[in-house]
Amino acid sequence: MKIEIFGTGCPKCQAVERNVHRALKELGLEDRAQVLDVRDPKEMAARGVIFTPALFIDGKKVSEGKVPSVGEIMKLIGERQK
């Protein structure tokens, strides 16, 4: 599983990263997921990111412009695994 966090390194972006790692730990998927921090504005534009932070799971944008909770991220990961 590939999880990408698009942002500028701001506090909200860091909170998303923390929540992603907590969700992966809760689900026991820490070793099976690759988490990437994407800060390149050109890549953001190419992928249609308008507001940060944005969260992509396996190439699909699942959240943008907010900090999803650990529970929300767990649900999003679960939906992508089906």
MARBA-3410 file (N, C-alpha, C, O; in Angstrom, 1 decimal):
82
0.8,-1.2,0.0,0.0,0.0,0.0,0.9,1.2,0.0,1.9,1.3,0.7 ~ 0.5,2.2,-0.8,1.3,3.4,-0.9,0.4,4.6,-0.4,-0.7,4.8,-1.0 ~ 0.9,5.3,0.6,0.1,6.4,1.1,1.0,7.7,0.9,2.1,7.7,1.4 ~ 0.4,8.7,0.3,1.1,9.9,0.0,0.4,11.1,0.8,-0.8,11.2,0.7 ~ 1.2,11.9,1.4,0.7,13.0,2.1,1.3,14.3,1.4,2.5,14.5,1.4
0.4,15.0,0.8,0.8,16.2,0.0,0.6,17.4,0.9,-0.4,17.6,1.5 ~ 1.7,18.2,1.1,1.6,19.4,1.9,2.9,20.2,1.9,3.8,19.9,1.1 ~ 3.0,21.1,2.8,4.1,22.0,2.9,5.0,21.8,4.1,6.0,22.5,4.3 ~ 4.6,20.8,4.9,5.3,20.6,6.1,4.7,21.4,7.3,5.3,21.5,8.4 ~ 3.6,22.0,7.0,2.9,22.8,8.1,2.4,21.9,9.2,2.4,20.7,9.1
2.0,22.5,10.3,1.5,21.7,11.4,0.3,20.8,11.1,0.3,19.6,11.5 ~ -0.6,21.2,10.2,-1.7,20.3,9.8,-1.2,19.1,9.0,-1.7,18.0,9.1 ~ -0.2,19.4,8.1,0.4,18.3,7.3,1.1,17.3,8.2,1.0,16.1,8.0 ~ 1.8,17.8,9.2,2.5,16.9,10.2,1.5,16.1,11.0,1.7,15.0,11.3 ~ 0.3,16.7,11.3,-0.7,16.0,12.1,-1.3,14.9,11.2,-1.6,13.8,11.7
-1.5,15.1,9.9,-1.9,14.0,9.0,-0.9,12.9,9.0,-1.3,11.7,9.1 ~ 0.3,13.2,8.9,1.4,12.2,8.9,1.3,11.4,10.2,1.4,10.1,10.2 ~ 1.2,12.1,11.4,1.1,11.4,12.7,-0.1,10.4,12.7,0.0,9.3,13.1 ~ -1.2,10.9,12.2,-2.5,10.2,12.3,-2.4,9.0,11.3,-2.9,7.9,11.6 ~ -1.7,9.1,10.2,-1.5,8.0,9.3,-0.7,6.9,10.0,-1.1,5.7,9.9
0.4,7.3,10.6,1.2,6.3,11.3,0.5,5.6,12.4,0.7,4.4,12.6 ~ -0.3,6.4,13.1,-1.1,5.8,14.2,-2.1,4.8,13.7,-2.3,3.7,14.2 ~ -2.8,5.2,12.6,-3.8,4.3,12.0,-3.1,3.0,11.5,-3.7,1.9,11.7 ~ -2.0,3.1,10.8,-1.3,1.9,10.3,-0.9,1.0,11.5,-1.0,-0.2,11.4 ~ -0.4,1.6,12.6,-0.1,0.8,13.7,-1.3,0.1,14.3,-1.2,-1.1,14.6
-2.4,0.8,14.5,-3.6,0.2,15.0,-4.1,-1.0,14.1,-4.6,-2.0,14.6 ~ -3.9,-0.8,12.8,-4.3,-1.9,11.8,-3.3,-3.0,11.7,-3.5,-4.0,11.0 ~ -2.1,-2.8,12.2,-1.0,-3.8,12.1,-0.4,-3.8,10.7,0.0,-4.8,10.2 ~ -0.5,-2.6,10.0,0.0,-2.5,8.6,1.3,-1.7,8.5,1.6,-1.3,7.3 ~ 1.9,-1.4,9.6,3.1,-0.6,9.5,4.2,-1.1,8.5,4.8,-0.3,7.8
4.4,-2.4,8.5,5.4,-2.9,7.6,4.9,-3.1,6.2,5.8,-3.4,5.3 ~ 3.6,-3.0,5.9,3.1,-3.2,4.6,2.7,-2.0,3.8,2.1,-2.0,2.8 ~ 3.0,-0.8,4.4,2.6,0.4,3.8,3.9,1.3,3.6,4.7,1.4,4.5 ~ 3.9,2.0,2.5,4.9,3.0,2.2,4.3,4.4,2.4,3.3,4.7,1.7 ~ 4.8,5.2,3.3,4.3,6.5,3.5,5.3,7.6,2.9,6.4,7.6,3.3
4.7,8.4,2.0,5.6,9.4,1.4,5.1,10.8,1.7,3.9,11.1,1.7 ~ 6.0,11.7,1.9,5.8,13.1,2.2,6.1,13.8,0.9,7.2,13.9,0.5 ~ 5.0,14.4,0.2,5.2,15.0,-1.1,5.1,16.5,-0.9,4.0,17.0,-0.5 ~ 6.1,17.3,-1.2,6.1,18.7,-1.0,6.3,19.5,-2.3,6.3,20.7,-2.3 ~ 6.4,18.8,-3.4,6.7,19.4,-4.7,5.4,20.1,-5.3,4.5,19.4,-5.6
5.4,21.4,-5.5,4.2,22.1,-6.0,3.8,21.6,-7.4,2.6,21.5,-7.7 ~ 4.8,21.2,-8.2,4.5,20.7,-9.5,3.8,19.4,-9.5,2.8,19.2,-10.2 ~ 4.2,18.5,-8.6,3.6,17.2,-8.4,2.1,17.4,-7.8,1.2,16.7,-8.2 ~ 2.0,18.4,-6.9,0.7,18.7,-6.4,-0.3,19.1,-7.5,-1.4,18.6,-7.6 ~ 0.2,20.0,-8.3,-0.6,20.5,-9.4,-1.0,19.4,-10.4,-2.1,19.3,-10.8
0.0,18.6,-10.7,-0.2,17.5,-11.6,-1.3,16.5,-11.1,-2.0,15.8,-11.9 ~ -1.3,16.3,-9.8,-2.3,15.4,-9.2,-3.6,16.0,-8.7,-4.4,15.3,-8.2 ~ -3.8,17.3,-9.0,-5.0,17.9,-8.8,-5.2,18.4,-7.3,-6.4,18.6,-6.9 ~ -4.1,18.5,-6.6,-4.2,19.0,-5.2,-4.4,20.5,-5.2,-3.5,21.2,-5.7 ~ -5.5,21.0,-4.6,-5.7,22.4,-4.5,-5.5,22.9,-3.1,-4.9,24.0,-2.9
-5.9,22.1,-2.1,-5.8,22.5,-0.7,-4.9,21.4,0.0,-5.1,20.2,-0.2 ~ -4.0,21.9,0.9,-3.3,21.0,1.7,-3.8,21.0,3.1,-4.4,22.0,3.5 ~ -3.6,19.9,3.8,-2.9,18.7,3.4,-3.9,17.8,2.6,-5.1,17.9,2.7 ~ -3.3,17.0,1.7,-4.1,16.1,0.9,-3.5,14.7,1.1,-2.3,14.5,1.3 ~ -4.4,13.7,1.2,-4.0,12.4,1.4,-4.4,11.5,0.3,-5.6,11.5,-0.1
-3.5,10.7,-0.3,-3.7,9.8,-1.3,-3.4,8.4,-0.8,-2.4,8.2,-0.1 ~ -4.3,7.4,-1.2,-4.0,6.0,-0.8,-4.0,5.2,-2.2,-5.0,5.2,-2.9 ~ -2.9,4.6,-2.5,-2.8,3.8,-3.7,-3.2,4.7,-4.9,-3.9,4.2,-5.8 ~ -2.7,5.9,-4.9,-3.0,6.8,-6.1,-4.3,7.5,-6.1,-4.5,8.3,-7.1 ~ -5.2,7.3,-5.2,-6.5,7.9,-5.2,-6.6,8.9,-4.1,-6.2,8.7,-2.9
-7.0,10.2,-4.4,-7.2,11.2,-3.4,-8.4,10.9,-2.5,-9.5,10.7,-3.0 ~ -8.1,10.8,-1.2,-9.2,10.4,-0.3,-9.5,11.5,0.7,-10.5,11.4,1.4 ~ -8.7,12.5,0.8,-8.9,13.6,1.7,-8.1,14.8,1.2,-7.0,14.7,0.7 ~ -8.7,16.0,1.4,-8.0,17.2,1.0,-8.5,18.4,1.8,-9.7,18.6,2.1 ~ -7.5,19.2,2.3,-7.8,20.4,3.0,-8.3,20.3,4.4,-8.8,21.2,5.0
-8.1,19.1,5.0,-8.4,18.9,6.4,-7.5,17.8,7.0,-6.7,17.2,6.3 ~ -7.6,17.7,8.3,-6.8,16.7,9.0,-7.8,15.5,9.4,-8.5,15.7,10.4 ~ -7.8,14.4,8.7,-8.6,13.3,9.1,-8.1,12.7,10.4,-6.9,12.6,10.6 ~ -9.1,12.2,11.2,-8.7,11.6,12.5,-8.1,10.2,12.2,-8.2,9.7,11.1 ~ -7.6,9.6,13.2,-7.0,8.3,13.1,-8.1,7.3,12.7,-7.9,6.5,11.8
-9.3,7.4,13.3,-10.4,6.6,12.9,-10.8,6.7,11.5,-11.1,5.7,10.8 ~ -10.9,8.0,11.0,-11.2,8.2,9.6,-10.2,7.6,8.7,-10.6,7.0,7.7 ~ -8.9,7.7,9.0,-7.9,7.2,8.2,-8.0,5.6,8.2,-7.8,5.0,7.2 ~ -8.2,5.1,9.3,-8.4,3.6,9.4,-9.5,3.1,8.5,-9.4,2.1,7.8 ~ -10.6,3.9,8.5,-11.8,3.6,7.6,-11.4,3.7,6.1,-11.7,2.8,5.3
-10.7,4.8,5.8,-10.2,5.0,4.4,-9.3,3.8,3.9,-9.4,3.4,2.8 ~ -8.4,3.4,4.8,-7.5,2.3,4.5,-8.3,1.1,4.3,-8.0,0.3,3.4 ~ -9.2,0.8,5.2,-10.0,-0.4,5.1,-10.8,-0.4,3.8,-10.9,-1.5,3.2 ~ -11.3,0.7,3.4,-12.1,0.8,2.1,-11.2,0.5,0.9,-11.6,-0.1,-0.1 ~ -10.0,0.9,1.0,-9.0,0.7,-0.1,-8.6,-0.8,-0.2,-8.1,-1.2,-1.2
-8.7,-1.5,0.9,-8.2,-2.9,0.9,-9.2,-3.9,0.4,-8.9,-5.0,0.2 ~ -10.5,-3.4,0.2,-11.5,-4.3,-0.2,-11.3,-4.7,-1.7,-12.2,-5.4,-2.2
END
